[in-house]
Amino acid sequence: MRDGFRSRHGFILACIGSAVGMGNIWRFPIMVSKYGGLTFLLPYVLFVVLIASTGVIEEFALGRRAGSGPVGAFGMCTEERFGSRRIGQAVGLLPVFGALMLAVGYTVVLGWIFRYVWMSLTGGLFALGQDMAAIGGTFGATAPENPSLLAGAGEMLRSGLFGLGNGFWQMIGLAAALGIMIFGIGRGIEKANRIMMPILFFLFVVLAGYIFFLPGAKAGYDYILTLTPSGLLDPEVWVYAFGQAFFSLSVAGNGSVIYGSYLSRNEDLPSSARNVAVFDTLAALLAMTVILPAMAAGHVTPDTAGPGLMFVYLPNVFNSMTGGLFVGILFFVCVLFAGLTSIINLYEVPVAFLQDRLRVRRLPAVLLIGGLGAVLSLLIQPWTSQWMDLVSIYICPLGALLAAVMFFWVLRRGTAMAAVNEGHSGRPLGGWFHPLGRYVYCALALAALVAGILYGGIG
């Protein structure tokens, strides 16, 4: 019998955990800062509602109806339309591959996070004070870059794994994720998210409350609440708001599909999608109300998102605060939980593929995929940024587009609506759902892919 979630709340928390990740913490606050408070937030929330009302529901429904990940779900669609599963199964391999590639990149980042949690707990990070050269050098040693493929890979394997380089911390982080996954969906992933997600939100609330009373923090809140009407006429604001919402909700044809495949047919998909969107957005807003007022209190205005914000700028800000040691610990524990819950979802996609398609048992499937992830993550360390760009700019949008096309264009409308409304406790979704998904959501997913190809990303 196939494993599955044991409760609706466990499923929702797991999906929230998969969606709440680095995009909420090191990208969303800077997008708000760069494009103007409410001027960015208003279109962002609009796109969150649109995507949650179409793409998130669609991916849940795809997985649940097929009882399988992308390969089985896409095969189900082409079988109904064309009488053959092979085309869909072949296409479904791309999101599986994309999930594995993204998980490999996340493994490197998780290593960074584990190291910074350790340095926070031991006081080593706080001891750096506001010496930006020392703080930057610490991150440079944690995440070294090497343009030479052979030299970089060799150095990572020699010093990273067997010394105290980041490879050591990667293996610690990967072991933690795999240890949870070995116990399966109900006893492992669901239980872990039931613990980590409430703690993450609680700690973010504590941090936000502490920073609220810091001198100078008011300037950060003032900026968040700023609305510039002329900014709403700037197409770039809308493009980047869509890009942030698209990636934040984790629609990529893989993670939401696989979690949907473990869901009971009695569960209400529209309600679940709404809850995921609400709490993912809440996590992003909490991160924003921690980071932007903290930067204002520390008189720091970084102009870049990404790792530099979280591992360089913010430690400098925290170290300048009264109680900065405590703040740094809480912050990096929050980041750790966000990273762990996201990486578990990503690795689950290829693990489920081995279980469903190749009939590999749970333990060897987790160990095989984990071993592959360990080797690849050690090899790509010097090029993690480029690796993540490749996956997030090209492969993830393509996976989301393929899932949308399969559901809204290949699967017959009656079948699609039946899959969405199965278990729905209220009135069935109206006639608006399928056209909105077919024409608007698919067009936006295509736009995300085209923007990535032409401009190197939309965020």
VOFI-383503 format. One line per field, with one value per residue (C-alpha): x, y, z; residue number from 1; residue in three letters. Coordinates in nm, 3 decimals. Each point is the difference from the previous one (the first is absolute). Layout:
// VOFI-383503
X [X:...]
Y [Y:...]
Z [Z:...]
i [NUM:...]
aa [ALA:...]
// end
This chain:
// VOFI-383503
X [0.000:0.134:0.091:-0.185:-0.076:-0.196:-0.185:-0.104:0.201:0.309:-0.036:-0.047:0.299:0.216:-0.104:0.066:0.339:0.080:-0.101:0.167:0.363:0.287:-0.217:-0.207:0.304:0.281:-0.196:-0.347:0.111:0.243:-0.264:-0.225:0.288:0.102:-0.346:-0.163:-0.193:-0.371:0.080:0.147:-0.221:-0.330:0.082:0.180:-0.309:-0.214:0.226:0.006:-0.380:0.000:0.264:-0.149:-0.341:0.135:0.352:0.017:-0.342:0.089:0.325:-0.168:-0.278:0.244:0.189:-0.304:-0.193:0.300:0.118:0.347:0.264:0.053:0.083:-0.319:-0.213:0.108:-0.040:-0.357:-0.077:0.139:-0.166:-0.342:0.058:0.220:-0.038:0.366:0.185:0.347:0.005:-0.116:0.235:0.295:-0.096:-0.053:0.364:0.099:-0.163:0.150:0.343:-0.065:-0.093:0.319:0.214:-0.161:0.041:0.372:0.040:-0.204:0.229:0.292:-0.202:-0.121:0.364:0.057:-0.303:0.109:0.343:-0.150:-0.237:0.302:0.198:-0.300:-0.046:0.370:0.026:0.255:-0.217:-0.080:0.370:0.069:-0.174:-0.052:0.322:-0.140:0.330:-0.009:-0.371:0.043:0.310:-0.188:-0.263:0.267:0.165:-0.340:-0.102:0.321:-0.015:0.240:-0.026:0.203:-0.224:0.267:0.188:-0.319:-0.154:0.324:0.044:-0.360:0.035:0.334:-0.057:-0.378:-0.096:0.295:0.089:-0.226:-0.098:-0.355:-0.013:0.000:-0.302:-0.171:0.016:-0.140:-0.292:-0.062:0.008:-0.263:-0.229:0.047:-0.050:-0.346:-0.084:0.092:-0.301:-0.233:-0.278:-0.222:0.258:0.285:-0.080:-0.338:0.125:0.309:-0.206:-0.247:0.293:0.213:-0.265:-0.172:0.342:0.113:-0.304:0.025:0.367:-0.061:-0.275:0.239:0.268:-0.244:-0.123:0.354:0.111:-0.318:0.134:0.351:0.097:-0.017:-0.218:-0.295:0.161:-0.026:-0.373:-0.059:0.162:-0.201:-0.323:0.104:-0.216:0.119:-0.290:0.232:0.197:-0.308:0.026:0.351:-0.018:0.321:-0.171:-0.272:0.247:0.212:-0.306:-0.125:0.342:0.017:-0.353:0.060:0.315:-0.113:-0.305:0.226:-0.192:0.249:-0.184:0.167:-0.027:-0.369:-0.081:0.181:-0.152:-0.341:0.053:0.019:-0.327:-0.331:-0.277:-0.223:0.210:-0.107:0.261:-0.112:-0.002:0.344:0.141:-0.142:0.161:0.336:-0.012:-0.104:0.270:0.273:-0.082:-0.012:0.349:0.128:-0.162:0.145:0.346:-0.050:-0.103:0.311:0.256:-0.098:-0.052:0.319:0.193:-0.152:0.098:0.352:0.023:0.076:-0.152:0.124:-0.089:0.021:-0.205:0.129:0.260:0.175:-0.304:-0.037:0.362:0.175:-0.228:-0.232:0.274:0.151:-0.339:-0.069:0.347:-0.069:-0.315:-0.052:-0.078:0.145:0.135:-0.352:-0.149:0.257:-0.069:-0.377:0.036:0.227:-0.211:-0.298:0.202:0.109:-0.359:-0.099:0.291:-0.061:-0.371:0.064:0.280:-0.204:-0.273:0.250:0.174:-0.337:-0.076:0.284:-0.037:-0.367:0.098:0.223:-0.274:-0.290:0.165:0.291:-0.154:0.297:-0.082:0.000:0.332:0.219:-0.180:0.077:0.360:0.056:-0.136:0.174:0.331:-0.038:-0.088:0.302:0.248:-0.150:-0.029:0.367:0.098:-0.206:0.098:0.212:-0.284:-0.305:-0.132:0.022:-0.152:-0.298:-0.049:-0.010:-0.265:-0.217:0.011:-0.050:-0.096:-0.252:-0.211:0.002:-0.118:-0.283:-0.102:-0.001:-0.215:-0.245:-0.021:-0.058:-0.281:-0.173:0.060:0.068:-0.227:-0.365:-0.183:-0.255:0.272:0.200:-0.299:-0.093:0.355:-0.010:-0.343:0.049:-0.021:-0.097:-0.223:-0.166:-0.161:0.196:0.244:-0.180:0.052:0.266:0.265:0.086:0.013:0.201:0.249:0.008:0.049:0.128:0.211:0.148:0.084:0.174:0.196:0.109:0.096:0.219:0.181:0.045:0.123:0.258:0.122:0.012:0.105:0.159:-0.289:-0.294:0.123]
Y [0.000:0.345:0.228:0.327:0.292:-0.092:0.328:0.310:0.225:-0.212:0.027:0.377:0.047:-0.216:0.204:0.323:-0.138:-0.077:0.352:0.194:0.013:0.227:0.205:0.118:0.096:0.122:0.120:0.124:0.273:0.143:-0.002:0.199:0.235:0.044:0.054:0.203:-0.151:-0.022:0.085:-0.349:-0.175:0.077:-0.168:-0.278:-0.087:0.015:-0.254:-0.222:-0.016:-0.075:-0.273:-0.160:-0.005:-0.179:-0.140:-0.127:-0.168:-0.146:-0.158:-0.145:-0.144:-0.147:-0.191:-0.117:-0.127:-0.199:-0.109:0.067:0.264:0.188:-0.307:-0.186:0.315:0.119:-0.354:-0.006:0.316:-0.121:-0.340:0.159:0.230:-0.211:-0.352:-0.028:0.073:-0.002:0.360:0.137:-0.221:0.115:0.366:-0.058:-0.094:0.367:0.123:-0.297:0.094:0.365:-0.087:-0.202:0.281:0.256:-0.234:-0.033:0.379:0.025:-0.258:0.239:0.290:-0.220:-0.063:0.374:0.032:-0.281:0.157:0.341:-0.153:-0.161:0.325:0.185:-0.250:0.003:0.379:-0.006:0.202:0.266:0.025:0.134:0.321:0.248:-0.077:-0.039:-0.137:-0.275:-0.073:-0.004:-0.214:-0.250:-0.042:-0.007:-0.291:-0.168:0.039:0.024:0.051:-0.159:0.052:-0.314:-0.306:-0.260:0.206:0.111:-0.347:-0.158:0.258:-0.043:-0.377:0.021:0.277:0.035:-0.355:-0.114:0.329:0.253:0.174:0.045:-0.358:-0.119:0.217:-0.107:-0.360:0.095:0.183:-0.274:-0.267:0.194:0.023:-0.364:-0.113:0.156:-0.138:-0.358:-0.014:0.067:0.251:-0.031:-0.096:0.206:0.297:0.081:-0.022:0.207:0.278:-0.010:0.088:0.230:0.219:0.122:0.064:0.194:0.228:0.045:0.096:0.243:0.166:0.025:0.153:0.245:0.105:0.057:0.201:0.212:0.174:0.066:0.366:0.085:-0.297:0.232:0.109:-0.358:-0.020:0.339:-0.124:-0.323:0.203:0.240:0.000:0.177:0.001:0.073:-0.313:-0.211:0.114:-0.144:-0.338:-0.112:0.011:-0.236:-0.233:-0.038:-0.029:-0.287:-0.165:0.017:-0.139:-0.273:-0.135:0.062:-0.223:-0.279:-0.080:-0.189:-0.315:-0.209:0.075:0.086:-0.289:-0.254:0.124:0.000:-0.365:-0.088:0.179:-0.164:0.033:0.143:0.312:0.338:0.115:0.365:0.046:-0.161:0.221:0.308:-0.092:-0.065:0.338:0.185:-0.146:0.019:0.368:0.046:-0.151:0.240:0.297:-0.104:-0.028:0.345:0.151:-0.150:0.085:0.346:0.164:-0.172:0.149:0.340:-0.032:-0.097:0.279:-0.257:0.017:-0.299:0.015:-0.372:-0.305:-0.355:-0.151:0.333:0.135:-0.293:-0.094:0.339:0.301:-0.142:-0.138:0.350:0.147:-0.258:0.048:0.371:-0.059:-0.038:-0.368:-0.064:-0.343:-0.111:0.153:-0.171:-0.340:0.031:0.126:-0.277:-0.268:0.136:-0.016:-0.355:-0.120:0.172:-0.164:-0.348:-0.012:0.122:-0.243:-0.295:0.081:0.024:-0.329:-0.172:0.041:-0.224:-0.234:-0.052:-0.057:-0.290:-0.139:0.038:-0.075:-0.230:-0.166:0.086:-0.017:0.315:-0.035:-0.085:0.264:0.272:-0.116:-0.023:0.349:0.138:-0.149:0.151:0.336:-0.017:-0.060:0.260:0.265:-0.041:0.036:0.314:0.199:0.258:0.063:-0.018:0.339:-0.088:-0.342:0.148:0.264:-0.270:-0.197:0.288:0.202:-0.278:-0.340:0.096:0.230:-0.265:-0.262:0.227:0.072:-0.369:-0.087:0.278:-0.109:-0.361:0.091:0.285:-0.099:-0.375:-0.137:0.030:0.283:-0.225:-0.222:0.300:0.156:-0.331:-0.033:0.352:-0.031:-0.347:0.042:0.367:0.083:0.306:0.074:-0.136:0.245:0.209:0.025:0.266:-0.245:-0.189:0.301:0.201:-0.282:-0.085:0.351:0.228:-0.232:-0.188:0.332:0.122:-0.326:0.037:0.361:-0.112:-0.244:0.251:0.268:-0.242:-0.087:0.359:0.191:-0.257:-0.012:0.200:0.065]
Z [0.000:-0.094:0.290:0.045:0.230:0.308:0.046:-0.189:0.231:-0.050:-0.377:0.013:0.231:-0.227:-0.304:0.188:0.095:-0.364:-0.108:0.284:-0.103:-0.091:-0.235:0.296:0.204:-0.222:-0.303:0.096:0.247:-0.254:-0.275:0.234:0.077:-0.363:-0.147:0.270:0.291:-0.079:-0.360:-0.029:0.256:-0.172:-0.335:0.188:0.204:-0.316:-0.171:0.309:-0.009:-0.372:0.018:0.312:-0.170:-0.306:-0.001:0.359:-0.023:-0.339:0.123:0.311:-0.218:-0.252:0.266:0.193:-0.303:-0.125:0.344:-0.136:-0.063:-0.328:-0.209:0.090:0.006:-0.344:-0.134:0.130:-0.197:-0.333:0.043:0.023:-0.295:-0.230:0.133:0.101:0.321:-0.152:-0.124:0.334:0.195:-0.208:0.046:0.373:0.042:-0.042:0.324:0.184:-0.134:0.087:0.358:0.042:-0.146:0.228:0.299:-0.079:0.004:0.319:0.160:-0.038:0.143:0.287:0.084:0.023:0.229:0.233:0.034:0.084:0.254:0.167:-0.006:0.144:0.281:0.091:-0.022:-0.281:-0.236:0.260:0.089:-0.351:0.103:-0.284:-0.179:-0.352:-0.129:0.261:-0.056:-0.376:0.032:0.213:-0.269:-0.270:0.180:0.041:-0.364:-0.206:-0.373:-0.247:-0.376:-0.072:-0.014:0.080:0.257:0.172:0.016:0.121:0.273:0.116:0.024:0.183:0.252:0.002:0.089:0.206:0.161:0.169:-0.323:-0.115:-0.129:0.360:0.079:-0.322:0.111:0.342:-0.164:-0.256:0.272:0.197:-0.304:-0.099:0.360:-0.006:-0.345:0.091:0.233:-0.292:-0.055:0.307:0.262:-0.144:-0.222:0.154:0.360:-0.075:-0.158:0.290:0.227:-0.215:-0.165:0.321:0.159:-0.309:0.008:0.378:-0.017:-0.285:0.207:0.297:-0.222:-0.157:0.344:0.129:-0.302:0.016:0.310:-0.131:-0.055:-0.368:-0.096:-0.072:-0.326:-0.124:0.075:-0.159:-0.317:-0.002:0.017:-0.275:-0.313:-0.314:-0.252:-0.292:0.088:-0.071:-0.361:-0.032:-0.183:0.171:0.340:-0.124:-0.170:0.312:0.226:-0.214:0.001:0.380:0.045:-0.258:0.165:0.357:-0.040:-0.130:-0.318:-0.215:-0.103:0.269:0.375:0.013:-0.234:0.217:0.326:-0.167:-0.091:0.371:0.080:0.087:-0.257:0.273:0.041:-0.132:-0.256:-0.043:0.378:0.031:-0.278:0.169:0.333:-0.162:-0.177:0.316:0.222:-0.264:-0.045:0.378:0.028:-0.266:0.175:0.335:-0.155:-0.150:0.337:0.157:-0.268:-0.129:0.343:0.123:-0.292:0.076:0.367:-0.104:-0.259:-0.270:-0.348:-0.201:-0.367:-0.065:0.086:0.017:0.233:0.057:0.182:0.238:0.064:-0.017:0.043:0.267:0.230:-0.006:0.096:0.272:0.150:0.040:0.206:0.370:0.034:-0.346:0.099:0.092:-0.316:-0.222:0.155:-0.046:-0.356:-0.123:0.172:-0.197:-0.319:0.085:0.037:-0.325:-0.183:0.143:-0.080:-0.355:-0.078:0.130:-0.249:-0.286:0.075:0.044:-0.371:-0.130:0.300:-0.086:-0.364:0.103:0.222:-0.244:-0.332:0.085:0.309:0.221:0.371:0.211:0.183:-0.301:-0.211:0.256:0.035:-0.377:-0.068:0.308:-0.111:-0.345:0.155:0.230:-0.283:-0.234:0.272:0.089:-0.365:-0.070:0.309:-0.187:-0.249:0.226:-0.110:-0.370:0.066:0.186:-0.270:-0.268:0.186:0.121:-0.322:-0.254:0.141:0.272:-0.223:-0.272:0.249:0.117:-0.358:-0.093:0.302:-0.088:-0.364:0.102:0.238:-0.181:-0.364:-0.023:0.274:-0.096:0.172:0.167:0.142:0.119:0.177:0.161:0.133:0.145:0.159:0.147:0.376:-0.033:0.297:-0.148:-0.331:-0.297:-0.155:-0.257:-0.372:0.055:0.122:-0.317:-0.241:0.254:0.030:-0.369:-0.135:0.278:0.218:-0.296:-0.167:0.316:0.035:-0.362:0.068:0.292:-0.225:-0.284:0.240:0.131:-0.347:-0.124:0.309:0.231:0.244:0.129:0.347]
i [1:2:3:4:5:6:7:8:9:10:11:12:13:14:15:16:17:18:19:20:21:22:23:24:25:26:27:28:29:30:31:32:33:34:35:36:37:38:39:40:41:42:43:44:45:46:47:48:49:50:51:52:53:54:55:56:57:58:59:60:61:62:63:64:65:66:67:68:69:70:71:72:73:74:75:76:77:78:79:80:81:82:83:84:85:86:87:88:89:90:91:92:93:94:95:96:97:98:99:100:101:102:103:104:105:106:107:108:109:110:111:112:113:114:115:116:117:118:119:120:121:122:123:124:125:126:127:128:129:130:131:132:133:134:135:136:137:138:139:140:141:142:143:144:145:146:147:148:149:150:151:152:153:154:155:156:157:158:159:160:161:162:163:164:165:166:167:168:169:170:171:172:173:174:175:176:177:178:179:180:181:182:183:184:185:186:187:188:189:190:191:192:193:194:195:196:197:198:199:200:201:202:203:204:205:206:207:208:209:210:211:212:213:214:215:216:217:218:219:220:221:222:223:224:225:226:227:228:229:230:231:232:233:234:235:236:237:238:239:240:241:242:243:244:245:246:247:248:249:250:251:252:253:254:255:256:257:258:259:260:261:262:263:264:265:266:267:268:269:270:271:272:273:274:275:276:277:278:279:280:281:282:283:284:285:286:287:288:289:290:291:292:293:294:295:296:297:298:299:300:301:302:303:304:305:306:307:308:309:310:311:312:313:314:315:316:317:318:319:320:321:322:323:324:325:326:327:328:329:330:331:332:333:334:335:336:337:338:339:340:341:342:343:344:345:346:347:348:349:350:351:352:353:354:355:356:357:358:359:360:361:362:363:364:365:366:367:368:369:370:371:372:373:374:375:376:377:378:379:380:381:382:383:384:385:386:387:388:389:390:391:392:393:394:395:396:397:398:399:400:401:402:403:404:405:406:407:408:409:410:411:412:413:414:415:416:417:418:419:420:421:422:423:424:425:426:427:428:429:430:431:432:433:434:435:436:437:438:439:440:441:442:443:444:445:446:447:448:449:450:451:452:453:454:455:456:457:458:459]
aa [MET:ARG:ASP:GLY:PHE:ARG:SER:ARG:HIS:GLY:PHE:ILE:LEU:ALA:CYS:ILE:GLY:SER:ALA:VAL:GLY:MET:GLY:ASN:ILE:TRP:ARG:PHE:PRO:ILE:MET:VAL:SER:LYS:TYR:GLY:GLY:LEU:THR:PHE:LEU:LEU:PRO:TYR:VAL:LEU:PHE:VAL:VAL:LEU:ILE:ALA:SER:THR:GLY:VAL:ILE:GLU:GLU:PHE:ALA:LEU:GLY:ARG:ARG:ALA:GLY:SER:GLY:PRO:VAL:GLY:ALA:PHE:GLY:MET:CYS:THR:GLU:GLU:ARG:PHE:GLY:SER:ARG:ARG:ILE:GLY:GLN:ALA:VAL:GLY:LEU:LEU:PRO:VAL:PHE:GLY:ALA:LEU:MET:LEU:ALA:VAL:GLY:TYR:THR:VAL:VAL:LEU:GLY:TRP:ILE:PHE:ARG:TYR:VAL:TRP:MET:SER:LEU:THR:GLY:GLY:LEU:PHE:ALA:LEU:GLY:GLN:ASP:MET:ALA:ALA:ILE:GLY:GLY:THR:PHE:GLY:ALA:THR:ALA:PRO:GLU:ASN:PRO:SER:LEU:LEU:ALA:GLY:ALA:GLY:GLU:MET:LEU:ARG:SER:GLY:LEU:PHE:GLY:LEU:GLY:ASN:GLY:PHE:TRP:GLN:MET:ILE:GLY:LEU:ALA:ALA:ALA:LEU:GLY:ILE:MET:ILE:PHE:GLY:ILE:GLY:ARG:GLY:ILE:GLU:LYS:ALA:ASN:ARG:ILE:MET:MET:PRO:ILE:LEU:PHE:PHE:LEU:PHE:VAL:VAL:LEU:ALA:GLY:TYR:ILE:PHE:PHE:LEU:PRO:GLY:ALA:LYS:ALA:GLY:TYR:ASP:TYR:ILE:LEU:THR:LEU:THR:PRO:SER:GLY:LEU:LEU:ASP:PRO:GLU:VAL:TRP:VAL:TYR:ALA:PHE:GLY:GLN:ALA:PHE:PHE:SER:LEU:SER:VAL:ALA:GLY:ASN:GLY:SER:VAL:ILE:TYR:GLY:SER:TYR:LEU:SER:ARG:ASN:GLU:ASP:LEU:PRO:SER:SER:ALA:ARG:ASN:VAL:ALA:VAL:PHE:ASP:THR:LEU:ALA:ALA:LEU:LEU:ALA:MET:THR:VAL:ILE:LEU:PRO:ALA:MET:ALA:ALA:GLY:HIS:VAL:THR:PRO:ASP:THR:ALA:GLY:PRO:GLY:LEU:MET:PHE:VAL:TYR:LEU:PRO:ASN:VAL:PHE:ASN:SER:MET:THR:GLY:GLY:LEU:PHE:VAL:GLY:ILE:LEU:PHE:PHE:VAL:CYS:VAL:LEU:PHE:ALA:GLY:LEU:THR:SER:ILE:ILE:ASN:LEU:TYR:GLU:VAL:PRO:VAL:ALA:PHE:LEU:GLN:ASP:ARG:LEU:ARG:VAL:ARG:ARG:LEU:PRO:ALA:VAL:LEU:LEU:ILE:GLY:GLY:LEU:GLY:ALA:VAL:LEU:SER:LEU:LEU:ILE:GLN:PRO:TRP:THR:SER:GLN:TRP:MET:ASP:LEU:VAL:SER:ILE:TYR:ILE:CYS:PRO:LEU:GLY:ALA:LEU:LEU:ALA:ALA:VAL:MET:PHE:PHE:TRP:VAL:LEU:ARG:ARG:GLY:THR:ALA:MET:ALA:ALA:VAL:ASN:GLU:GLY:HIS:SER:GLY:ARG:PRO:LEU:GLY:GLY:TRP:PHE:HIS:PRO:LEU:GLY:ARG:TYR:VAL:TYR:CYS:ALA:LEU:ALA:LEU:ALA:ALA:LEU:VAL:ALA:GLY:ILE:LEU:TYR:GLY:GLY:ILE:GLY]
// end
